[in-house]
Amino acid sequence: HPRLLEHLEDIKLSALVFPFKASPYLIEELIDWEADDLRKDPMYALVMPTLEMLSPENREKLVAAKKGGDPMKLIDTVAEIREQLNPHPAGQKTLNAPKEDKLTGVQHKYSETALVFPAAAQTCHAYCTYCFRWAQFIGDDELRFAQKEAAGFFEYLDEHKEISDVLMTGGDPMVMRTNSLKQYLEPFTDPEFLPHIRNLRIGTRSLTFWPQRFTTDKDADECIELLRRVREEGKRHIAIMAHLSHEVELSTEKVKAAINRLQKEAFVVIRSQSPVMGGINDRPEVWSNKWKREVNLGIVPYYLFVARDTGAREFFDVPLVKAHMIYSDAIRGVSGLHRTARGPSMSCTPGKVELSGILDIPA
């Protein structure tokens, strides 16, 4: 797009550190290219990285290394900067991960819930600038968390009858072709297979970045049928955990068609969640408007998160007091149907912590 040209060098340089990918759908249908200040458009800020996401010191280091013309120096500088960005916050790669060679992409963080990171799902249709799993996408196997096959994961589930919920995450499982998804989902069409697993969740950004996954992709029909069979034949609850940051993401006919098909043909429940991020959705009205539109479309508002301490968190940071104010003001502006949203919620080493109030302590 012509308006992108003035920001191109900034994007190229910052993309040396942060993963960068933008889907054609988002570029063509969600970004407001007529905005007075393009960088303040929430959908532009969602996917277009900038050097301002780095500290002034690291910004200078990166620019100097690029100008120096030494490729090895540049690689070393990028690696040094990335290491300072806390690639795996709250011990997400080392804690709660079973210590078995066959379980290279499994987390058992909560007693009743197991997370699986399928290897084929360790990318997305586009990358969020604030992604807290950015280390999955920079090509460093040491930082990557990925489950190579489903059999070992199923064995683990069989050994842990306390688990009732499975969350497929990534990356984005919906970048997987349906034949790959079947490895993880098709066994659950049999109600006798691991019957203690009652709820299956799929964490995805596809409704924002590529809703065609559920409508016009060549295996969209097969995908919808697979989800339907898990629900109808396997008798499992299946939920699409949709990462939705802003009401703009729910504005196109393509996303409405995808939502309609998931609900009416696959019989899944769609729940929405997102972190509160500066410059994208850090105003109460953004959240209340988003929740209103979601409920109107049959989506259940689920979580308002606080960003994890990783990547460009300082650039997008919303102080806890402000996050609580945003949530409180937003929830007051909606009816009871919308008040299923919980927050502000933080993921940390012990698990999830909810900010329930603010207390002034006299000095």
C-alpha positions as CSV (number, residue, x, y, z in Angstrom):
1,H,0.0,0.0,0.0
2,P,1.4,3.5,-0.9
3,R,0.9,4.7,2.7
4,L,3.2,1.9,4.0
5,L,6.2,3.2,2.1
6,E,7.1,5.9,4.7
7,H,7.1,3.3,7.4
8,L,8.8,0.5,5.5
9,E,12.4,0.9,6.8
10,D,11.1,1.1,10.4
11,I,9.2,-2.1,9.9
12,K,12.1,-3.9,8.2
13,L,14.5,-3.0,11.0
14,S,12.2,-3.9,13.8
15,A,11.3,-7.2,12.1
16,L,14.9,-8.3,12.5
17,V,14.0,-8.7,16.2
18,F,10.3,-9.3,16.3
19,P,8.5,-11.8,14.1
20,F,6.5,-10.1,11.4
21,K,3.7,-11.4,9.1
22,A,0.5,-9.7,7.9
23,S,-2.3,-11.5,6.2
24,P,-3.8,-10.2,2.9
25,Y,-7.2,-10.2,4.6
26,L,-6.1,-7.9,7.4
27,I,-4.3,-5.6,5.0
28,E,-7.2,-5.3,2.6
29,E,-10.2,-5.3,5.0
30,L,-9.2,-4.3,8.5
31,I,-6.6,-1.6,8.5
32,D,-7.9,1.9,7.9
33,W,-5.6,3.3,5.3
34,E,-7.4,6.6,5.4
35,A,-6.6,7.2,9.1
36,D,-4.9,10.6,9.8
37,D,-2.2,8.9,11.8
38,L,-1.8,5.4,10.3
39,R,0.3,4.2,13.2
40,K,-2.5,4.9,15.6
41,D,-5.0,2.7,13.7
42,P,-5.5,-0.3,16.1
43,M,-5.3,-2.9,13.3
44,Y,-2.1,-1.4,11.9
45,A,-0.6,-1.3,15.4
46,L,-1.7,-4.9,15.9
47,V,0.7,-6.3,13.2
48,M,3.2,-3.7,12.1
49,P,6.3,-3.6,14.3
50,T,8.2,-0.4,14.9
51,L,11.6,0.4,16.4
52,E,9.8,2.2,19.2
53,M,9.0,-1.2,20.6
54,L,12.7,-1.4,21.6
55,S,14.4,0.5,24.4
56,P,16.4,3.5,23.1
57,E,19.6,1.7,23.9
58,N,18.6,-1.4,22.0
59,R,17.3,0.7,19.2
60,E,20.7,2.4,18.8
61,K,22.5,-1.0,18.9
62,L,20.3,-2.4,16.2
63,V,20.6,0.6,13.9
64,A,24.4,0.7,14.3
65,A,24.8,-3.0,13.6
66,K,22.7,-2.7,10.5
67,K,24.7,0.3,9.2
68,G,27.9,-1.5,10.0
69,G,27.3,-4.0,7.3
70,D,28.8,-7.0,9.1
71,P,26.1,-9.8,8.9
72,M,27.6,-11.7,11.9
73,K,27.6,-8.7,14.1
74,L,24.0,-8.0,13.2
75,I,23.0,-11.6,14.0
76,D,24.8,-11.4,17.3
77,T,23.2,-8.0,18.1
78,V,19.7,-9.3,17.3
79,A,20.3,-12.4,19.5
80,E,21.5,-10.2,22.4
81,I,18.5,-8.0,22.2
82,R,16.1,-10.9,22.0
83,E,17.6,-12.4,25.1
84,Q,16.8,-9.2,27.0
85,L,13.2,-9.5,26.0
86,N,12.5,-12.5,28.3
87,P,11.4,-14.9,25.6
88,H,9.7,-17.4,28.0
89,P,8.0,-15.5,30.8
90,A,6.8,-17.1,34.0
91,G,8.9,-20.2,33.2
92,Q,6.5,-21.3,30.4
93,K,9.1,-23.5,28.8
94,T,10.5,-25.1,31.9
95,L,7.7,-25.1,34.5
96,N,4.7,-27.4,34.3
97,A,6.1,-29.2,31.3
98,P,6.3,-33.0,31.7
99,K,10.0,-34.1,31.7
100,E,9.6,-36.8,29.0
101,D,11.3,-36.9,25.6
102,K,8.0,-37.6,23.8
103,L,6.3,-34.6,25.3
104,T,8.2,-31.7,23.7
105,G,5.1,-29.5,23.4
106,V,2.9,-30.2,26.4
107,Q,2.1,-28.1,29.5
108,H,0.1,-29.3,32.5
109,K,-0.2,-26.0,34.3
110,Y,-3.5,-26.5,35.9
111,S,-4.6,-29.9,37.4
112,E,-7.7,-30.2,35.2
113,T,-6.2,-28.6,32.0
114,A,-3.5,-29.8,29.6
115,L,-2.1,-27.6,26.9
116,V,-0.7,-29.0,23.7
117,F,1.4,-27.1,21.1
118,P,1.2,-29.1,17.9
119,A,4.4,-28.7,15.8
120,A,2.4,-28.0,12.7
121,A,0.6,-25.1,14.5
122,Q,3.7,-23.1,15.5
123,T,3.0,-20.2,13.2
124,C,0.0,-17.9,12.6
125,H,-1.8,-16.4,9.6
126,A,-0.3,-13.1,10.9
127,Y,1.7,-12.1,14.0
128,C,0.6,-9.7,16.7
129,T,3.2,-7.1,17.6
130,Y,2.6,-7.8,21.3
131,C,2.6,-11.6,21.1
132,F,3.8,-13.2,24.3
133,R,4.9,-16.3,22.5
134,W,7.0,-14.5,19.9
135,A,9.9,-16.7,20.7
136,Q,8.1,-19.6,18.9
137,F,8.4,-17.8,15.6
138,I,12.0,-16.6,15.3
139,G,13.5,-19.8,14.0
140,D,15.4,-20.7,17.2
141,D,14.7,-24.4,18.1
142,E,16.1,-23.8,21.6
143,L,13.2,-21.4,22.2
144,R,10.5,-23.4,20.4
145,F,7.9,-25.4,22.2
146,A,6.3,-28.0,19.9
147,Q,4.7,-31.4,20.1
148,K,5.8,-33.6,17.2
149,E,3.0,-36.2,17.4
150,A,-0.3,-36.9,19.1
151,A,0.2,-40.4,20.4
152,G,2.6,-39.4,23.2
153,F,0.2,-36.7,24.3
154,F,-2.8,-39.1,24.4
155,E,-0.7,-41.5,26.5
156,Y,-0.1,-38.7,29.0
157,L,-3.8,-37.9,29.1
158,D,-4.6,-41.5,29.7
159,E,-2.3,-41.5,32.7
160,H,-3.8,-38.4,34.2
161,K,-7.5,-38.9,34.8
162,E,-7.7,-35.6,36.6
163,I,-7.5,-33.8,33.3
164,S,-10.9,-32.9,31.8
165,D,-9.9,-30.1,29.5
166,V,-7.5,-30.0,26.5
167,L,-6.4,-26.7,25.1
168,M,-4.8,-26.8,21.6
169,T,-2.6,-23.7,21.2
170,G,0.4,-22.4,19.4
171,G,1.0,-20.4,17.3
172,D,-2.4,-21.1,15.9
173,P,-3.9,-24.6,15.4
174,M,-6.1,-23.2,12.7
175,V,-3.1,-22.8,10.3
176,M,-3.0,-26.6,10.3
177,R,-4.7,-28.3,7.4
178,T,-7.6,-30.5,8.4
179,N,-5.7,-33.7,7.8
180,S,-3.2,-32.5,10.5
181,L,-5.9,-31.4,12.9
182,K,-7.5,-34.9,12.6
183,Q,-4.5,-36.4,14.4
184,Y,-5.5,-34.5,17.5
185,L,-9.2,-34.2,17.2
186,E,-10.6,-37.2,15.3
187,P,-10.0,-39.7,18.1
188,F,-12.4,-37.6,20.2
189,T,-15.2,-38.3,17.9
190,D,-15.4,-41.7,19.7
191,P,-17.1,-41.1,23.1
192,E,-15.2,-44.1,24.5
193,F,-11.8,-42.6,23.8
194,L,-10.3,-40.9,26.9
195,P,-13.9,-40.3,28.3
196,H,-12.5,-38.2,31.1
197,I,-11.6,-35.5,28.5
198,R,-14.9,-33.6,28.3
199,N,-13.9,-30.2,27.0
200,L,-11.7,-29.3,24.0
201,R,-10.6,-25.7,23.3
202,I,-8.8,-24.4,20.3
203,G,-7.0,-21.1,20.8
204,T,-7.0,-19.1,17.5
205,R,-6.6,-15.7,15.9
206,S,-8.1,-17.0,12.6
207,L,-11.3,-15.1,12.9
208,T,-9.2,-11.9,12.8
209,F,-6.5,-12.9,10.4
210,W,-8.1,-15.4,8.0
211,P,-11.8,-16.1,8.6
212,Q,-11.8,-17.9,5.2
213,R,-10.4,-20.8,7.1
214,F,-13.9,-21.8,7.9
215,T,-15.7,-20.7,4.7
216,T,-13.8,-20.8,1.4
217,D,-10.5,-22.6,2.1
218,K,-10.3,-25.8,0.1
219,D,-10.6,-27.9,3.3
220,A,-13.0,-25.6,5.1
221,D,-16.0,-28.0,4.8
222,E,-13.8,-30.9,6.1
223,C,-12.8,-28.7,9.1
224,I,-16.3,-27.8,10.0
225,E,-17.4,-31.5,9.7
226,L,-14.5,-32.6,11.9
227,L,-15.5,-30.0,14.6
228,R,-19.2,-31.1,14.3
229,R,-18.3,-34.8,14.8
230,V,-16.3,-34.1,17.9
231,R,-19.3,-32.3,19.3
232,E,-22.1,-34.5,18.0
233,E,-20.6,-38.0,17.9
234,G,-17.9,-37.6,20.6
235,K,-20.3,-35.8,23.0
236,R,-17.5,-33.3,23.9
237,H,-17.9,-29.6,24.5
238,I,-15.8,-27.9,21.9
239,A,-14.9,-24.2,22.1
240,I,-13.1,-21.8,19.8
241,M,-11.1,-19.5,22.1
242,A,-11.1,-16.5,19.7
243,H,-8.4,-13.9,20.3
244,L,-10.3,-10.7,19.6
245,S,-8.8,-7.3,20.5
246,H,-11.2,-4.8,18.9
247,E,-14.7,-4.5,17.5
248,V,-13.2,-3.8,14.0
249,E,-12.3,-7.4,13.8
250,L,-16.0,-8.3,13.9
251,S,-17.0,-5.9,11.2
252,T,-16.6,-7.7,7.9
253,E,-19.0,-10.0,6.1
254,K,-16.3,-12.6,5.9
255,V,-15.9,-12.9,9.7
256,K,-19.6,-12.9,10.2
257,A,-20.0,-15.8,7.7
258,A,-17.2,-17.7,9.5
259,I,-18.8,-17.2,12.9
260,N,-22.2,-18.2,11.6
261,R,-20.9,-21.4,10.1
262,L,-18.9,-22.4,13.2
263,Q,-22.0,-21.9,15.4
264,K,-24.7,-23.3,13.1
265,E,-22.9,-26.1,11.3
266,A,-20.1,-27.2,13.7
267,F,-22.1,-26.4,16.9
268,V,-19.1,-25.0,18.7
269,V,-19.1,-22.2,21.3
270,I,-17.0,-19.2,20.5
271,R,-15.4,-17.4,23.5
272,S,-13.4,-14.2,23.2
273,Q,-10.3,-13.1,25.0
274,S,-7.5,-10.5,24.6
275,P,-4.9,-8.6,26.5
276,V,-5.4,-4.9,27.1
277,M,-2.7,-3.2,25.1
278,G,-1.7,0.5,24.8
279,G,-2.6,2.0,21.5
280,I,-4.9,-0.9,20.5
281,N,-7.7,-1.3,23.1
282,D,-6.8,0.7,26.2
283,R,-10.1,2.6,26.5
284,P,-13.2,1.3,28.3
285,E,-15.5,2.0,25.3
286,V,-13.4,-0.2,23.1
287,W,-14.1,-3.1,25.4
288,S,-17.8,-2.4,26.0
289,N,-18.4,-2.0,22.3
290,K,-16.5,-5.2,21.5
291,W,-18.4,-7.2,24.1
292,K,-21.8,-5.8,22.8
293,R,-20.9,-6.8,19.2
294,E,-19.7,-10.2,20.4
295,V,-22.9,-11.0,22.3
296,N,-24.9,-9.8,19.3
297,L,-23.0,-12.4,17.2
298,G,-23.5,-15.1,19.8
299,I,-19.9,-15.0,21.1
300,V,-19.3,-15.3,24.8
301,P,-16.9,-12.6,26.3
302,Y,-14.4,-14.6,28.4
303,Y,-11.2,-12.8,29.5
304,L,-9.5,-9.4,29.6
305,F,-5.8,-10.2,30.2
306,V,-2.9,-8.1,31.4
307,A,0.2,-8.5,29.1
308,R,2.9,-10.9,30.1
309,D,6.4,-9.6,30.9
310,T,8.0,-10.4,27.5
311,G,8.7,-8.9,24.1
312,A,7.6,-5.4,23.6
313,R,5.5,-5.2,26.8
314,E,6.9,-1.8,27.9
315,F,5.8,-0.3,24.6
316,F,2.2,-1.6,25.0
317,D,2.2,-1.5,28.7
318,V,-1.0,-0.6,30.5
319,P,-0.5,0.0,34.3
320,L,-2.5,-2.4,36.5
321,V,-4.5,0.5,38.0
322,K,-5.5,1.7,34.5
323,A,-6.3,-1.9,33.4
324,H,-8.6,-2.3,36.4
325,M,-10.2,1.1,35.6
326,I,-10.7,0.1,31.9
327,Y,-12.3,-3.2,32.9
328,S,-14.6,-1.7,35.6
329,D,-15.8,1.2,33.4
330,A,-16.4,-1.2,30.5
331,I,-18.3,-3.7,32.5
332,R,-20.5,-1.0,34.0
333,G,-21.4,0.1,30.4
334,V,-23.0,-3.3,29.4
335,S,-25.9,-5.4,30.4
336,G,-25.7,-8.7,32.4
337,L,-25.4,-10.7,29.2
338,H,-22.0,-9.3,28.6
339,R,-20.7,-9.6,32.1
340,T,-19.3,-13.1,31.5
341,A,-15.9,-11.4,30.8
342,R,-13.4,-11.8,33.6
343,G,-10.4,-9.6,34.4
344,P,-8.0,-8.1,34.6
345,S,-6.3,-11.5,34.7
346,M,-2.6,-12.1,34.7
347,S,-0.7,-15.3,33.9
348,C,2.2,-15.8,36.2
349,T,4.3,-18.6,37.7
350,P,1.6,-19.9,40.2
351,G,-1.1,-19.7,37.5
352,K,-3.7,-17.0,36.8
353,V,-4.1,-14.1,39.2
354,E,-7.2,-11.8,38.9
355,L,-7.0,-8.1,39.9
356,S,-10.1,-7.7,42.0
357,G,-9.7,-4.1,43.3
358,I,-7.5,-1.1,44.1
359,L,-6.6,-0.1,47.6
360,D,-5.0,3.2,48.6
361,I,-2.5,2.6,51.5
362,P,-1.6,5.8,53.5
363,A,2.1,6.5,53.5
